Amino acid sequence: MNPNKALWEKGDFIEIAALMRQSGEALVKSIGITRPLRVLDLGCGDGTTAVPLARLGAEVVGIDIARNLVDAGNKRAAEAGLNQLKFQEGDACNLQGVSDHSFDLTLSIFGAMFAPKPFDVAREMVRVTKPGGRIVMGNWIPNDPTSFVSQLLKISSAFTPPPPEGFVSPMTWGVDAHVIERFGQAGVPKEKISTVKDTFHFISPRKSPADLIESFRRFYGPTMNAFEAAEKSGKVEELHKQLLELANAQNTGTGGGTSIPATFLRVTVRL
Ligand SMILES: C[S@@+](CC[C@H](N)C(=O)[O-])C[C@H]1O[C@@H](n2cnc3c(N)ncnc32)[C@H](O)[C@@H]1O
């Protein structure tokens, strides 16, 4: 089994995505869709951005490596009566079967950044996007204390065995120089690439920060792996303590709920 696929099918990302819907919708609105567009949502999960895109009238193909999330996305699309939204299984490193220049917009919010071959990912995103079209990525930022998920993954990785040789950290997609190098190798000049820091919110009025960490522990592949490793090394309490400290420190929610602002790098590539 492809370890990238196994990682994301291991948990149930829907439990985390439930806290991301508001920001997903706001992000989609901010893209400014003014006419019918064909959109690819890459690493779409169960449709946090794909569903609102389709609601705005776009024809959307969501591609994700995890079968369970593709199935959940198609269920959401059917329940919402969104006939112009289809989810399918695929790998951002190799979008075989997807035609060249077939999308006006290729969007990937915290999705393609997790594919293991970043240069292939950039090349594929450029290949399937129409000349004159756009690529928009949202990527967590390494070593930024306000980039909640990057901090959560940093803590988790300190409790997990080292990755295999040649592993490229997904967080490198949150660094301008890497973004420019990767799209540069895919033939995009630097002037066509812009980046800006933006904020995504993890919101739940009912879940406390402790509940949120419990969801990451039970449903988010990378954190599940960290807890499994910590169980073997007897460090579960330490891992839990560090994650809880992080969530509590970042939480701006009141009344027992959670609202965590998380900084990310918003990348726009104009082809
Ligand atoms: C953090 S989730 C984000 C999901 C969604 N974009 C959202 O904002 O809710 C990362 C997603 O990327 C998907 N993914 C990871 N590696 C991938 C790959 N190589 N190709 C396609 N999707 C991938 C995962 O299955 C997962 O759905």
The ligand as a MOL file (V3000), in Angstrom:
LIG
                    3D

  0  0  0     0  0            999 V3000
M  V30 BEGIN CTAB
M  V30 COUNTS 27 29 0 0 0
M  V30 BEGIN ATOM
M  V30 1 C -5.3780 18.2130 5.8950 0
M  V30 2 S -6.4280 17.3640 4.7770 0 CHG=1
M  V30 3 C -7.2270 18.7370 3.9270 0
M  V30 4 C -8.4850 18.3650 3.2170 0
M  V30 5 C -9.2790 19.5070 2.5980 0
M  V30 6 N -8.5570 20.2120 1.5680 0
M  V30 7 C -9.7530 20.4600 3.6610 0
M  V30 8 O -9.2900 21.6210 3.6820 0
M  V30 9 O -10.5850 20.0570 4.4950 0 CHG=-1
M  V30 10 C -5.2600 16.7550 3.6060 0
M  V30 11 C -5.9090 16.0380 2.4660 0
M  V30 12 O -4.9400 15.7660 1.4420 0
M  V30 13 C -5.1580 14.4620 0.9550 0
M  V30 14 N -3.9210 13.9770 0.3420 0
M  V30 15 C -2.7520 13.6620 0.9590 0
M  V30 16 N -1.8540 13.2440 0.0580 0
M  V30 17 C -2.4550 13.3150 -1.1690 0
M  V30 18 C -2.0430 13.0080 -2.4970 0
M  V30 19 N -0.8260 12.5270 -2.7570 0
M  V30 20 N -2.9150 13.2070 -3.5050 0
M  V30 21 C -4.1790 13.6580 -3.2510 0
M  V30 22 N -4.6250 13.9380 -2.0250 0
M  V30 23 C -3.7860 13.7830 -0.9850 0
M  V30 24 C -5.5860 13.6940 2.1860 0
M  V30 25 O -6.2320 12.4880 1.8900 0
M  V30 26 C -6.4950 14.6950 2.8840 0
M  V30 27 O -7.8180 14.6260 2.4360 0
M  V30 END ATOM
M  V30 BEGIN BOND
M  V30 1 1 1 2
M  V30 2 1 2 3
M  V30 3 1 2 10
M  V30 4 1 3 4
M  V30 5 1 4 5
M  V30 6 1 5 6
M  V30 7 1 5 7
M  V30 8 2 7 8
M  V30 9 1 7 9
M  V30 10 1 10 11
M  V30 11 1 11 12
M  V30 12 1 11 26
M  V30 13 1 12 13
M  V30 14 1 13 14
M  V30 15 1 13 24
M  V30 16 1 14 15
M  V30 17 1 14 23
M  V30 18 2 15 16
M  V30 19 1 16 17
M  V30 20 1 17 18
M  V30 21 2 17 23
M  V30 22 1 18 19
M  V30 23 2 18 20
M  V30 24 1 20 21
M  V30 25 2 21 22
M  V30 26 1 22 23
M  V30 27 1 24 25
M  V30 28 1 24 26
M  V30 29 1 26 27
M  V30 END BOND
M  V30 END CTAB
M  END
